[in-house]
Amino acid sequence: MDPWWNPAVEDQASDRAHRMGQKRPVTIYRLVAKDTIEDKIVDLHKHKRDLANSLLEGGEVSGKMSVEDMMALIKDIE
C-alpha cells in the first residue's frame, strides 16, 4: 500500500472502514520501510497534521510562520 500525499484521504478511508456496519473494532496497520519515499510521505503527513491542528485550534502559529517555514512544507523533508 502506498501512502497518499494527502493525510485526510487516508483518514477518510479508515473512517469508512469503521462505518461500514462494523460491530467489532477495526485495526489499521501502516507498514513503512525506513529511509524510503513512503517514510518521507509519512513525515510529511505529520507536519501537515500539526500545521492543520495549530491553525484550527486558533494557535498563534498561523500568524508567525516565516517564509522559510512555509517553504519547508513544500520542499523535500530530510
N, CA, C, O and CB atoms as a CASP TS submission, in Angstrom:
PFRMAT TS
TARGET T0000
AUTHOR 0000-0000-0000
METHOD Language model
MODEL 1
PARENT N/A
ATOM      1  N   MET     1       0.831  -1.173   0.000  1.00  0.00           N
ATOM      2  CA  MET     1       0.000   0.000   0.000  1.00  0.00           C
ATOM      3  C   MET     1       0.878   1.239   0.000  1.00  0.00           C
ATOM      4  O   MET     1       1.774   1.372   0.834  1.00  0.00           O
ATOM      5  CB  MET     1      -0.947  -0.004   1.200  1.00  0.00           C
ATOM      6  N   ASP     2       0.628   2.126  -0.911  1.00  0.00           N
ATOM      7  CA  ASP     2       1.347   3.394  -0.955  1.00  0.00           C
ATOM      8  C   ASP     2       0.571   4.435  -0.162  1.00  0.00           C
ATOM      9  O   ASP     2      -0.645   4.544  -0.319  1.00  0.00           O
ATOM     10  CB  ASP     2       1.563   3.864  -2.419  1.00  0.00           C
ATOM     11  N   PRO     3       1.247   5.200   0.686  1.00  0.00           N
ATOM     12  CA  PRO     3       0.538   6.260   1.406  1.00  0.00           C
ATOM     13  C   PRO     3       0.142   7.379   0.444  1.00  0.00           C
ATOM     14  O   PRO     3       0.867   7.686  -0.502  1.00  0.00           O
ATOM     15  CB  PRO     3       1.413   6.822   2.552  1.00  0.00           C
ATOM     16  N   TRP     4      -0.994   7.970   0.696  1.00  0.00           N
ATOM     17  CA  TRP     4      -1.460   9.099  -0.100  1.00  0.00           C
ATOM     18  C   TRP     4      -0.684  10.337   0.302  1.00  0.00           C
ATOM     19  O   TRP     4      -0.185  10.420   1.424  1.00  0.00           O
ATOM     20  CB  TRP     4      -2.982   9.323   0.077  1.00  0.00           C
ATOM     21  N   TRP     5      -0.577  11.303  -0.604  1.00  0.00           N
ATOM     22  CA  TRP     5       0.092  12.556  -0.278  1.00  0.00           C
ATOM     23  C   TRP     5      -0.735  13.374   0.692  1.00  0.00           C
ATOM     24  O   TRP     5      -0.191  14.143   1.485  1.00  0.00           O
ATOM     25  CB  TRP     5       0.367  13.362  -1.541  1.00  0.00           C
ATOM     26  N   ASN     6      -2.041  13.213   0.633  1.00  0.00           N
ATOM     27  CA  ASN     6      -2.937  13.974   1.491  1.00  0.00           C
ATOM     28  C   ASN     6      -3.376  13.088   2.663  1.00  0.00           C
ATOM     29  O   ASN     6      -4.069  12.094   2.447  1.00  0.00           O
ATOM     30  CB  ASN     6      -4.172  14.493   0.688  1.00  0.00           C
ATOM     31  N   PRO     7      -2.988  13.424   3.890  1.00  0.00           N
ATOM     32  CA  PRO     7      -3.354  12.566   5.020  1.00  0.00           C
ATOM     33  C   PRO     7      -4.862  12.485   5.259  1.00  0.00           C
ATOM     34  O   PRO     7      -5.340  11.503   5.827  1.00  0.00           O
ATOM     35  CB  PRO     7      -2.680  13.065   6.268  1.00  0.00           C
ATOM     36  N   ALA     8      -5.611  13.491   4.840  1.00  0.00           N
ATOM     37  CA  ALA     8      -7.060  13.466   5.037  1.00  0.00           C
ATOM     38  C   ALA     8      -7.707  12.342   4.231  1.00  0.00           C
ATOM     39  O   ALA     8      -8.732  11.800   4.645  1.00  0.00           O
ATOM     40  CB  ALA     8      -7.674  14.814   4.646  1.00  0.00           C
ATOM     41  N   VAL     9      -7.125  11.986   3.090  1.00  0.00           N
ATOM     42  CA  VAL     9      -7.666  10.909   2.266  1.00  0.00           C
ATOM     43  C   VAL     9      -7.516   9.574   2.999  1.00  0.00           C
ATOM     44  O   VAL     9      -8.435   8.754   2.999  1.00  0.00           O
ATOM     45  CB  VAL     9      -6.952  10.860   0.888  1.00  0.00           C
ATOM     46  N   GLU    10      -6.356   9.361   3.621  1.00  0.00           N
ATOM     47  CA  GLU    10      -6.161   8.128   4.397  1.00  0.00           C
ATOM     48  C   GLU    10      -7.101   8.086   5.594  1.00  0.00           C
ATOM     49  O   GLU    10      -7.667   7.039   5.909  1.00  0.00           O
ATOM     50  CB  GLU    10      -4.702   8.013   4.872  1.00  0.00           C
ATOM     51  N   ASP    11      -7.266   9.221   6.254  1.00  0.00           N
ATOM     52  CA  ASP    11      -8.190   9.278   7.396  1.00  0.00           C
ATOM     53  C   ASP    11      -9.609   8.946   6.956  1.00  0.00           C
ATOM     54  O   ASP    11     -10.329   8.228   7.650  1.00  0.00           O
ATOM     55  CB  ASP    11      -8.153  10.672   8.057  1.00  0.00           C
ATOM     56  N   GLN    12     -10.006   9.465   5.812  1.00  0.00           N
ATOM     57  CA  GLN    12     -11.351   9.209   5.303  1.00  0.00           C
ATOM     58  C   GLN    12     -11.531   7.714   5.002  1.00  0.00           C
ATOM     59  O   GLN    12     -12.582   7.145   5.295  1.00  0.00           O
ATOM     60  CB  GLN    12     -11.619  10.056   4.032  1.00  0.00           C
ATOM     61  N   ALA    13     -10.519   7.089   4.424  1.00  0.00           N
ATOM     62  CA  ALA    13     -10.614   5.661   4.110  1.00  0.00           C
ATOM     63  C   ALA    13     -10.719   4.816   5.382  1.00  0.00           C
ATOM     64  O   ALA    13     -11.496   3.862   5.426  1.00  0.00           O
ATOM     65  CB  ALA    13      -9.398   5.217   3.285  1.00  0.00           C
ATOM     66  N   SER    14      -9.953   5.155   6.404  1.00  0.00           N
ATOM     67  CA  SER    14     -10.034   4.385   7.649  1.00  0.00           C
ATOM     68  C   SER    14     -11.360   4.633   8.360  1.00  0.00           C
ATOM     69  O   SER    14     -11.926   3.720   8.961  1.00  0.00           O
ATOM     70  CB  SER    14      -8.863   4.744   8.579  1.00  0.00           C
ATOM     71  N   ASP    15     -11.858   5.870   8.290  1.00  0.00           N
ATOM     72  CA  ASP    15     -13.170   6.162   8.882  1.00  0.00           C
ATOM     73  C   ASP    15     -14.270   5.379   8.177  1.00  0.00           C
ATOM     74  O   ASP    15     -15.220   4.923   8.813  1.00  0.00           O
ATOM     75  CB  ASP    15     -13.472   7.669   8.813  1.00  0.00           C
ATOM     76  N   ARG    16     -14.139   5.226   6.878  1.00  0.00           N
ATOM     77  CA  ARG    16     -15.129   4.480   6.107  1.00  0.00           C
ATOM     78  C   ARG    16     -15.142   3.012   6.537  1.00  0.00           C
ATOM     79  O   ARG    16     -16.207   2.400   6.617  1.00  0.00           O
ATOM     80  CB  ARG    16     -14.839   4.595   4.596  1.00  0.00           C
ATOM     81  N   ALA    17     -13.984   2.455   6.809  1.00  0.00           N
ATOM     82  CA  ALA    17     -13.915   1.060   7.262  1.00  0.00           C
ATOM     83  C   ALA    17     -14.624   0.894   8.600  1.00  0.00           C
ATOM     84  O   ALA    17     -15.225  -0.151   8.853  1.00  0.00           O
ATOM     85  CB  ALA    17     -12.448   0.598   7.380  1.00  0.00           C
ATOM     86  N   HIS    18     -14.566   1.889   9.443  1.00  0.00           N
ATOM     87  CA  HIS    18     -15.248   1.836  10.743  1.00  0.00           C
ATOM     88  C   HIS    18     -16.762   1.938  10.593  1.00  0.00           C
ATOM     89  O   HIS    18     -17.506   1.344  11.373  1.00  0.00           O
ATOM     90  CB  HIS    18     -14.744   2.959  11.649  1.00  0.00           C
ATOM     91  N   ARG    19     -17.217   2.686   9.597  1.00  0.00           N
ATOM     92  CA  ARG    19     -18.648   2.943   9.438  1.00  0.00           C
ATOM     93  C   ARG    19     -19.412   1.827   8.754  1.00  0.00           C
ATOM     94  O   ARG    19     -20.618   1.711   8.968  1.00  0.00           O
ATOM     95  CB  ARG    19     -18.842   4.193   8.671  1.00  0.00           C
ATOM     96  N   MET    20     -18.786   1.020   7.962  1.00  0.00           N
ATOM     97  CA  MET    20     -19.486   0.098   7.079  1.00  0.00           C
ATOM     98  C   MET    20     -20.082  -1.087   7.826  1.00  0.00           C
ATOM     99  O   MET    20     -19.797  -2.238   7.496  1.00  0.00           O
ATOM    100  CB  MET    20     -18.549  -0.396   6.010  1.00  0.00           C
ATOM    101  N   GLY    21     -20.903  -0.811   8.828  1.00  0.00           N
ATOM    102  CA  GLY    21     -21.625  -1.856   9.541  1.00  0.00           C
ATOM    103  C   GLY    21     -20.773  -2.700  10.464  1.00  0.00           C
ATOM    104  O   GLY    21     -21.177  -3.798  10.848  1.00  0.00           O
ATOM    105  N   GLN    22     -19.616  -2.213  10.821  1.00  0.00           N
ATOM    106  CA  GLN    22     -18.734  -2.982  11.697  1.00  0.00           C
ATOM    107  C   GLN    22     -19.275  -3.004  13.118  1.00  0.00           C
ATOM    108  O   GLN    22     -19.662  -1.976  13.672  1.00  0.00           O
ATOM    109  CB  GLN    22     -17.315  -2.400  11.680  1.00  0.00           C
ATOM    110  N   LYS    23     -19.291  -4.172  13.679  1.00  0.00           N
ATOM    111  CA  LYS    23     -19.692  -4.332  15.077  1.00  0.00           C
ATOM    112  C   LYS    23     -18.466  -4.523  15.967  1.00  0.00           C
ATOM    113  O   LYS    23     -18.530  -4.310  17.178  1.00  0.00           O
ATOM    114  CB  LYS    23     -20.656  -5.527  15.231  1.00  0.00           C
ATOM    115  N   ARG    24     -17.361  -4.923  15.365  1.00  0.00           N
ATOM    116  CA  ARG    24     -16.123  -5.170  16.103  1.00  0.00           C
ATOM    117  C   ARG    24     -15.111  -4.057  15.821  1.00  0.00           C
ATOM    118  O   ARG    24     -15.260  -3.304  14.859  1.00  0.00           O
ATOM    119  CB  ARG    24     -15.528  -6.551  15.725  1.00  0.00           C
ATOM    120  N   PRO    25     -14.101  -3.962  16.652  1.00  0.00           N
ATOM    121  CA  PRO    25     -13.061  -2.945  16.417  1.00  0.00           C
ATOM    122  C   PRO    25     -12.345  -3.188  15.081  1.00  0.00           C
ATOM    123  O   PRO    25     -12.148  -4.328  14.661  1.00  0.00           O
ATOM    124  CB  PRO    25     -12.033  -2.947  17.577  1.00  0.00           C
ATOM    125  N   VAL    26     -11.967  -2.100  14.438  1.00  0.00           N
ATOM    126  CA  VAL    26     -11.219  -2.162  13.182  1.00  0.00           C
ATOM    127  C   VAL    26      -9.802  -1.684  13.478  1.00  0.00           C
ATOM    128  O   VAL    26      -9.613  -0.627  14.080  1.00  0.00           O
ATOM    129  CB  VAL    26     -11.900  -1.290  12.049  1.00  0.00           C
ATOM    130  N   THR    27      -8.814  -2.456  13.058  1.00  0.00           N
ATOM    131  CA  THR    27      -7.416  -2.082  13.255  1.00  0.00           C
ATOM    132  C   THR    27      -6.791  -1.801  11.901  1.00  0.00           C
ATOM    133  O   THR    27      -6.927  -2.595  10.971  1.00  0.00           O
ATOM    134  CB  THR    27      -6.632  -3.197  14.006  1.00  0.00           C
ATOM    135  N   ILE    28      -6.108  -0.677  11.792  1.00  0.00           N
ATOM    136  CA  ILE    28      -5.455  -0.288  10.549  1.00  0.00           C
ATOM    137  C   ILE    28      -3.952  -0.312  10.792  1.00  0.00           C
ATOM    138  O   ILE    28      -3.453   0.344  11.706  1.00  0.00           O
ATOM    139  CB  ILE    28      -5.934   1.126  10.061  1.00  0.00           C
ATOM    140  N   TYR    29      -3.240  -1.066   9.974  1.00  0.00           N
ATOM    141  CA  TYR    29      -1.793  -1.149  10.087  1.00  0.00           C
ATOM    142  C   TYR    29      -1.165  -0.399   8.922  1.00  0.00           C
ATOM    143  O   TYR    29      -1.613  -0.515   7.781  1.00  0.00           O
ATOM    144  CB  TYR    29      -1.317  -2.625  10.119  1.00  0.00           C
ATOM    145  N   ARG    30      -0.137   0.361   9.215  1.00  0.00           N
ATOM    146  CA  ARG    30       0.643   1.020   8.175  1.00  0.00           C
ATOM    147  C   ARG    30       2.063   0.493   8.274  1.00  0.00           C
ATOM    148  O   ARG    30       2.751   0.716   9.271  1.00  0.00           O
ATOM    149  CB  ARG    30       0.600   2.585   8.317  1.00  0.00           C
ATOM    150  N   LEU    31       2.490  -0.196   7.251  1.00  0.00           N
ATOM    151  CA  LEU    31       3.846  -0.733   7.210  1.00  0.00           C
ATOM    152  C   LEU    31       4.686   0.162   6.300  1.00  0.00           C
ATOM    153  O   LEU    31       4.412   0.291   5.107  1.00  0.00           O
ATOM    154  CB  LEU    31       3.855  -2.219   6.709  1.00  0.00           C
ATOM    155  N   VAL    32       5.710   0.772   6.885  1.00  0.00           N
ATOM    156  CA  VAL    32       6.536   1.706   6.131  1.00  0.00           C
ATOM    157  C   VAL    32       7.992   1.357   6.367  1.00  0.00           C
ATOM    158  O   VAL    32       8.436   1.262   7.511  1.00  0.00           O
ATOM    159  CB  VAL    32       6.242   3.180   6.535  1.00  0.00           C
ATOM    160  N   ALA    33       8.737   1.166   5.286  1.00  0.00           N
ATOM    161  CA  ALA    33      10.164   0.875   5.386  1.00  0.00           C
ATOM    162  C   ALA    33      10.930   2.174   5.644  1.00  0.00           C
ATOM    163  O   ALA    33      10.596   3.227   5.099  1.00  0.00           O
ATOM    164  CB  ALA    33      10.681   0.177   4.093  1.00  0.00           C
ATOM    165  N   LYS    34      11.950   2.080   6.475  1.00  0.00           N
ATOM    166  CA  LYS    34      12.751   3.240   6.841  1.00  0.00           C
ATOM    167  C   LYS    34      13.569   3.730   5.646  1.00  0.00           C
ATOM    168  O   LYS    34      14.021   2.937   4.820  1.00  0.00           O
ATOM    169  CB  LYS    34      13.676   2.902   8.021  1.00  0.00           C
ATOM    170  N   ASP    35      13.752   5.057   5.569  1.00  0.00           N
ATOM    171  CA  ASP    35      14.568   5.713   4.540  1.00  0.00           C
ATOM    172  C   ASP    35      14.061   5.454   3.122  1.00  0.00           C
ATOM    173  O   ASP    35      14.853   5.268   2.198  1.00  0.00           O
ATOM    174  CB  ASP    35      16.003   5.249   4.650  1.00  0.00           C
ATOM    175  N   THR    36      12.746   5.444   2.957  1.00  0.00           N
ATOM    176  CA  THR    36      12.136   5.311   1.632  1.00  0.00           C
ATOM    177  C   THR    36      11.269   6.531   1.370  1.00  0.00           C
ATOM    178  O   THR    36      11.058   7.354   2.261  1.00  0.00           O
ATOM    179  CB  THR    36      11.296   4.000   1.521  1.00  0.00           C
ATOM    180  N   ILE    37      10.771   6.645   0.157  1.00  0.00           N
ATOM    181  CA  ILE    37       9.880   7.763  -0.157  1.00  0.00           C
ATOM    182  C   ILE    37       8.618   7.681   0.695  1.00  0.00           C
ATOM    183  O   ILE    37       8.068   8.708   1.095  1.00  0.00           O
ATOM    184  CB  ILE    37       9.517   7.769  -1.662  1.00  0.00           C
ATOM    185  N   GLU    38       8.159   6.463   0.972  1.00  0.00           N
ATOM    186  CA  GLU    38       6.979   6.314   1.818  1.00  0.00           C
ATOM    187  C   GLU    38       7.236   6.854   3.219  1.00  0.00           C
ATOM    188  O   GLU    38       6.345   7.450   3.825  1.00  0.00           O
ATOM    189  CB  GLU    38       6.557   4.848   1.889  1.00  0.00           C
ATOM    190  N   ASP    39       8.439   6.651   3.737  1.00  0.00           N
ATOM    191  CA  ASP    39       8.825   7.170   5.050  1.00  0.00           C
ATOM    192  C   ASP    39       8.772   8.700   5.038  1.00  0.00           C
ATOM    193  O   ASP    39       8.316   9.313   6.003  1.00  0.00           O
ATOM    194  CB  ASP    39      10.247   6.676   5.442  1.00  0.00           C
ATOM    195  N   LYS    40       9.234   9.314   3.955  1.00  0.00           N
ATOM    196  CA  LYS    40       9.190  10.774   3.843  1.00  0.00           C
ATOM    197  C   LYS    40       7.750  11.269   3.730  1.00  0.00           C
ATOM    198  O   LYS    40       7.416  12.326   4.264  1.00  0.00           O
ATOM    199  CB  LYS    40      10.005  11.245   2.628  1.00  0.00           C
ATOM    200  N   ILE    41       6.901  10.515   3.043  1.00  0.00           N
ATOM    201  CA  ILE    41       5.496  10.904   2.920  1.00  0.00           C
ATOM    202  C   ILE    41       4.823  10.865   4.286  1.00  0.00           C
ATOM    203  O   ILE    41       4.036  11.753   4.614  1.00  0.00           O
ATOM    204  CB  ILE    41       4.756   9.978   1.926  1.00  0.00           C
ATOM    205  N   VAL    42       5.124   9.849   5.082  1.00  0.00           N
ATOM    206  CA  VAL    42       4.552   9.757   6.427  1.00  0.00           C
ATOM    207  C   VAL    42       5.021  10.936   7.284  1.00  0.00           C
ATOM    208  O   VAL    42       4.237  11.487   8.056  1.00  0.00           O
ATOM    209  CB  VAL    42       4.943   8.414   7.096  1.00  0.00           C
ATOM    210  N   ASP    43       6.287  11.324   7.156  1.00  0.00           N
ATOM    211  CA  ASP    43       6.784  12.509   7.867  1.00  0.00           C
ATOM    212  C   ASP    43       6.052  13.762   7.401  1.00  0.00           C
ATOM    213  O   ASP    43       5.706  14.621   8.212  1.00  0.00           O
ATOM    214  CB  ASP    43       8.302  12.673   7.654  1.00  0.00           C
ATOM    215  N   LEU    44       5.818  13.865   6.102  1.00  0.00           N
ATOM    216  CA  LEU    44       5.075  14.998   5.569  1.00  0.00           C
ATOM    217  C   LEU    44       3.662  15.031   6.136  1.00  0.00           C
ATOM    218  O   LEU    44       3.141  16.103   6.445  1.00  0.00           O
ATOM    219  CB  LEU    44       5.033  14.940   4.040  1.00  0.00           C
ATOM    220  N   HIS    45       3.035  13.858   6.276  1.00  0.00           N
ATOM    221  CA  HIS    45       1.705  13.779   6.888  1.00  0.00           C
ATOM    222  C   HIS    45       1.719  14.378   8.287  1.00  0.00           C
ATOM    223  O   HIS    45       0.823  15.141   8.650  1.00  0.00           O
ATOM    224  CB  HIS    45       1.221  12.320   6.943  1.00  0.00           C
ATOM    225  N   LYS    46       2.739  14.032   9.072  1.00  0.00           N
ATOM    226  CA  LYS    46       2.820  14.530  10.444  1.00  0.00           C
ATOM    227  C   LYS    46       2.898  16.059  10.451  1.00  0.00           C
ATOM    228  O   LYS    46       2.209  16.726  11.223  1.00  0.00           O
ATOM    229  CB  LYS    46       4.045  13.923  11.170  1.00  0.00           C
ATOM    230  N   HIS    47       3.748  16.597   9.579  1.00  0.00           N
ATOM    231  CA  HIS    47       3.882  18.054   9.520  1.00  0.00           C
ATOM    232  C   HIS    47       2.581  18.714   9.072  1.00  0.00           C
ATOM    233  O   HIS    47       2.198  19.755   9.606  1.00  0.00           O
ATOM    234  CB  HIS    47       5.018  18.444   8.574  1.00  0.00           C
ATOM    235  N   LYS    48       1.902  18.114   8.094  1.00  0.00           N
ATOM    236  CA  LYS    48       0.635  18.678   7.618  1.00  0.00           C
ATOM    237  C   LYS    48      -0.426  18.633   8.716  1.00  0.00           C
ATOM    238  O   LYS    48      -1.172  19.594   8.906  1.00  0.00           O
ATOM    239  CB  LYS    48       0.140  17.917   6.371  1.00  0.00           C
ATOM    240  N   ARG    49      -0.491  17.514   9.438  1.00  0.00           N
ATOM    241  CA  ARG    49      -1.472  17.404  10.528  1.00  0.00           C
ATOM    242  C   ARG    49      -1.183  18.414  11.633  1.00  0.00           C
ATOM    243  O   ARG    49      -2.095  19.062  12.148  1.00  0.00           O
ATOM    244  CB  ARG    49      -1.474  15.980  11.110  1.00  0.00           C
ATOM    245  N   ASP    50       0.094  18.544  11.994  1.00  0.00           N
ATOM    246  CA  ASP    50       0.467  19.509  13.036  1.00  0.00           C
ATOM    247  C   ASP    50       0.093  20.937  12.623  1.00  0.00           C
ATOM    248  O   ASP    50      -0.432  21.705  13.429  1.00  0.00           O
ATOM    249  CB  ASP    50       1.982  19.422  13.330  1.00  0.00           C
ATOM    250  N   LEU    51       0.368  21.283  11.367  1.00  0.00           N
ATOM    251  CA  LEU    51       0.034  22.617  10.880  1.00  0.00           C
ATOM    252  C   LEU    51      -1.483  22.827  10.892  1.00  0.00           C
ATOM    253  O   LEU    51      -1.967  23.859  11.356  1.00  0.00           O
ATOM    254  CB  LEU    51       0.596  22.827   9.458  1.00  0.00           C
ATOM    255  N   ALA    52      -2.219  21.854  10.385  1.00  0.00           N
ATOM    256  CA  ALA    52      -3.677  21.970  10.352  1.00  0.00           C
ATOM    257  C   ALA    52      -4.243  22.087  11.762  1.00  0.00           C
ATOM    258  O   ALA    52      -5.134  22.900  12.009  1.00  0.00           O
ATOM    259  CB  ALA    52      -4.295  20.764   9.633  1.00  0.00           C
ATOM    260  N   ASN    53      -3.733  21.283  12.682  1.00  0.00           N
ATOM    261  CA  ASN    53      -4.221  21.347  14.065  1.00  0.00           C
ATOM    262  C   ASN    53      -3.942  22.707  14.690  1.00  0.00           C
ATOM    263  O   ASN    53      -4.800  23.256  15.381  1.00  0.00           O
ATOM    264  CB  ASN    53      -3.577  20.245  14.912  1.00  0.00           C
ATOM    265  N   SER    54      -2.758  23.256  14.458  1.00  0.00           N
ATOM    266  CA  SER    54      -2.433  24.552  15.050  1.00  0.00           C
ATOM    267  C   SER    54      -3.305  25.659  14.450  1.00  0.00           C
ATOM    268  O   SER    54      -3.688  26.595  15.152  1.00  0.00           O
ATOM    269  CB  SER    54      -0.942  24.877  14.844  1.00  0.00           C
ATOM    270  N   LEU    55      -3.618  25.556  13.156  1.00  0.00           N
ATOM    271  CA  LEU    55      -4.464  26.569  12.534  1.00  0.00           C
ATOM    272  C   LEU    55      -5.906  26.449  12.994  1.00  0.00           C
ATOM    273  O   LEU    55      -6.571  27.456  13.236  1.00  0.00           O
ATOM    274  CB  LEU    55      -4.392  26.461  11.022  1.00  0.00           C
ATOM    275  N   LEU    56      -6.394  25.211  13.116  1.00  0.00           N
ATOM    276  CA  LEU    56      -7.782  25.005  13.502  1.00  0.00           C
ATOM    277  C   LEU    56      -8.026  25.289  14.980  1.00  0.00           C
ATOM    278  O   LEU    56      -9.137  25.653  15.365  1.00  0.00           O
ATOM    279  CB  LEU    56      -8.198  23.594  13.180  1.00  0.00           C
ATOM    280  N   GLU    57      -7.004  25.126  15.806  1.00  0.00           N
ATOM    281  CA  GLU    57      -7.152  25.391  17.234  1.00  0.00           C
ATOM    282  C   GLU    57      -7.023  26.874  17.545  1.00  0.00           C
ATOM    283  O   GLU    57      -7.179  27.285  18.695  1.00  0.00           O
ATOM    284  CB  GLU    57      -6.120  24.605  18.025  1.00  0.00           C
ATOM    285  N   GLY    58      -6.741  27.671  16.538  1.00  0.00           N
ATOM    286  CA  GLY    58      -6.603  29.109  16.771  1.00  0.00           C
ATOM    287  C   GLY    58      -5.303  29.466  17.434  1.00  0.00           C
ATOM    288  O   GLY    58      -5.200  30.514  18.071  1.00  0.00           O
ATOM    289  N   GLY    59      -4.295  28.609  17.297  1.00  0.00           N
ATOM    290  CA  GLY    59      -2.995  28.879  17.897  1.00  0.00           C
ATOM    291  C   GLY    59      -2.319  30.071  17.246  1.00  0.00           C
ATOM    292  O   GLY    59      -2.785  30.587  16.230  1.00  0.00           O
ATOM    293  N   GLU    60      -1.250  30.490  17.821  1.00  0.00           N
ATOM    294  CA  GLU    60      -0.532  31.656  17.344  1.00  0.00           C
ATOM    295  C   GLU    60       0.404  31.335  16.186  1.00  0.00           C
ATOM    296  O   GLU    60       1.017  32.242  15.622  1.00  0.00           O
ATOM    297  CB  GLU    60       0.247  32.268  18.471  1.00  0.00           C
ATOM    298  N   VAL    61       0.526  30.058  15.820  1.00  0.00           N
ATOM    299  CA  VAL    61       1.479  29.666  14.784  1.00  0.00           C
ATOM    300  C   VAL    61       1.124  30.273  13.437  1.00  0.00           C
ATOM    301  O   VAL    61       2.020  30.649  12.681  1.00  0.00           O
ATOM    302  CB  VAL    61       1.538  28.152  14.669  1.00  0.00           C
ATOM    303  N   SER    62      -0.158  30.379  13.117  1.00  0.00           N
ATOM    304  CA  SER    62      -0.565  30.835  11.790  1.00  0.00           C
ATOM    305  C   SER    62      -0.050  32.236  11.478  1.00  0.00           C
ATOM    306  O   SER    62       0.309  32.515  10.333  1.00  0.00           O
ATOM    307  CB  SER    62      -2.075  30.809  11.674  1.00  0.00           C
ATOM    308  N   GLY    63      -0.006  33.106  12.452  1.00  0.00           N
ATOM    309  CA  GLY    63       0.448  34.464  12.216  1.00  0.00           C
ATOM    310  C   GLY    63       1.952  34.622  12.281  1.00  0.00           C
ATOM    311  O   GLY    63       2.469  35.679  11.920  1.00  0.00           O
ATOM    312  N   LYS    64       2.664  33.612  12.727  1.00  0.00           N
ATOM    313  CA  LYS    64       4.098  33.739  12.945  1.00  0.00           C
ATOM    314  C   LYS    64       4.927  32.839  12.050  1.00  0.00           C
ATOM    315  O   LYS    64       6.123  32.679  12.291  1.00  0.00           O
ATOM    316  CB  LYS    64       4.417  33.446  14.366  1.00  0.00           C
ATOM    317  N   MET    65       4.333  32.246  11.028  1.00  0.00           N
ATOM    318  CA  MET    65       5.115  31.389  10.137  1.00  0.00           C
ATOM    319  C   MET    65       5.997  32.247   9.250  1.00  0.00           C
ATOM    320  O   MET    65       5.540  33.208   8.631  1.00  0.00           O
ATOM    321  CB  MET    65       4.195  30.492   9.280  1.00  0.00           C
ATOM    322  N   SER    66       7.260  31.883   9.201  1.00  0.00           N
ATOM    323  CA  SER    66       8.184  32.599   8.336  1.00  0.00           C
ATOM    324  C   SER    66       8.119  32.011   6.923  1.00  0.00           C
ATOM    325  O   SER    66       7.538  30.949   6.701  1.00  0.00           O
ATOM    326  CB  SER    66       9.629  32.531   8.899  1.00  0.00           C
ATOM    327  N   VAL    67       8.718  32.713   5.995  1.00  0.00           N
ATOM    328  CA  VAL    67       8.773  32.223   4.616  1.00  0.00           C
ATOM    329  C   VAL    67       9.527  30.898   4.578  1.00  0.00           C
ATOM    330  O   VAL    67       9.161  29.992   3.830  1.00  0.00           O
ATOM    331  CB  VAL    67       9.450  33.266   3.679  1.00  0.00           C
ATOM    332  N   GLU    68      10.576  30.789   5.382  1.00  0.00           N
ATOM    333  CA  GLU    68      11.358  29.555   5.422  1.00  0.00           C
ATOM    334  C   GLU    68      10.506  28.380   5.914  1.00  0.00           C
ATOM    335  O   GLU    68      10.614  27.271   5.391  1.00  0.00           O
ATOM    336  CB  GLU    68      12.588  29.733   6.327  1.00  0.00           C
ATOM    337  N   ASP    69       9.660  28.627   6.921  1.00  0.00           N
ATOM    338  CA  ASP    69       8.775  27.579   7.417  1.00  0.00           C
ATOM    339  C   ASP    69       7.793  27.134   6.334  1.00  0.00           C
ATOM    340  O   ASP    69       7.540  25.941   6.168  1.00  0.00           O
ATOM    341  CB  ASP    69       8.013  28.066   8.656  1.00  0.00           C
ATOM    342  N   MET    70       7.246  28.095   5.604  1.00  0.00           N
ATOM    343  CA  MET    70       6.307  27.753   4.541  1.00  0.00           C
ATOM    344  C   MET    70       6.994  26.979   3.426  1.00  0.00           C
ATOM    345  O   MET    70       6.429  26.028   2.886  1.00  0.00           O
ATOM    346  CB  MET    70       5.658  29.012   3.980  1.00  0.00           C
ATOM    347  N   MET    71       8.210  27.385   3.083  1.00  0.00           N
ATOM    348  CA  MET    71       8.952  26.681   2.026  1.00  0.00           C
ATOM    349  C   MET    71       9.310  25.266   2.467  1.00  0.00           C
ATOM    350  O   MET    71       9.334  24.346   1.649  1.00  0.00           O
ATOM    351  CB  MET    71      10.232  27.458   1.651  1.00  0.00           C
ATOM    352  N   ALA    72       9.588  25.089   3.757  1.00  0.00           N
ATOM    353  CA  ALA    72       9.925  23.757   4.275  1.00  0.00           C
ATOM    354  C   ALA    72       8.760  22.800   4.128  1.00  0.00           C
ATOM    355  O   ALA    72       8.970  21.593   4.008  1.00  0.00           O
ATOM    356  CB  ALA    72      10.343  23.841   5.741  1.00  0.00           C
ATOM    357  N   LEU    73       7.535  23.309   4.133  1.00  0.00           N
ATOM    358  CA  LEU    73       6.363  22.452   3.978  1.00  0.00           C
ATOM    359  C   LEU    73       6.274  21.855   2.578  1.00  0.00           C
ATOM    360  O   LEU    73       5.739  20.760   2.406  1.00  0.00           O
ATOM    361  CB  LEU    73       5.100  23.237   4.285  1.00  0.00           C
ATOM    362  N   ILE    74       6.785  22.553   1.592  1.00  0.00           N
ATOM    363  CA  ILE    74       6.671  22.038   0.237  1.00  0.00           C
ATOM    364  C   ILE    74       7.971  21.454  -0.309  1.00  0.00           C
ATOM    365  O   ILE    74       7.970  20.828  -1.369  1.00  0.00           O
ATOM    366  CB  ILE    74       6.202  23.125  -0.665  1.00  0.00           C
ATOM    367  N   LYS    75       9.068  21.650   0.400  1.00  0.00           N
ATOM    368  CA  LYS    75      10.344  21.086  -0.038  1.00  0.00           C
ATOM    369  C   LYS    75      10.502  19.666   0.480  1.00  0.00           C
ATOM    370  O   LYS    75       9.720  19.206   1.312  1.00  0.00           O
ATOM    371  CB  LYS    75      11.517  21.960   0.439  1.00  0.00           C
ATOM    372  N   ASP    76      11.498  18.990  -0.009  1.00  0.00           N
ATOM    373  CA  ASP    76      11.822  17.644   0.417  1.00  0.00           C
ATOM    374  C   ASP    76      12.223  17.648   1.896  1.00  0.00           C
ATOM    375  O   ASP    76      13.146  18.364   2.286  1.00  0.00           O
ATOM    376  CB  ASP    76      12.950  17.056  -0.457  1.00  0.00           C
ATOM    377  N   ILE    77      11.541  16.861   2.705  1.00  0.00           N
ATOM    378  CA  ILE    77      11.821  16.796   4.136  1.00  0.00           C
ATOM    379  C   ILE    77      12.941  15.799   4.378  1.00  0.00           C
ATOM    380  O   ILE    77      12.891  14.664   3.905  1.00  0.00           O
ATOM    381  CB  ILE    77      10.552  16.403   4.938  1.00  0.00           C
ATOM    382  N   GLU    78      13.940  16.228   5.109  1.00  0.00           N
ATOM    383  CA  GLU    78      15.050  15.320   5.401  1.00  0.00           C
ATOM    384  C   GLU    78      15.228  15.173   6.867  1.00  0.00           C
ATOM    385  O   GLU    78      16.117  14.446   7.311  1.00  0.00           O
ATOM    386  CB  GLU    78      16.335  15.803   4.776  1.00  0.00           C
TER
END
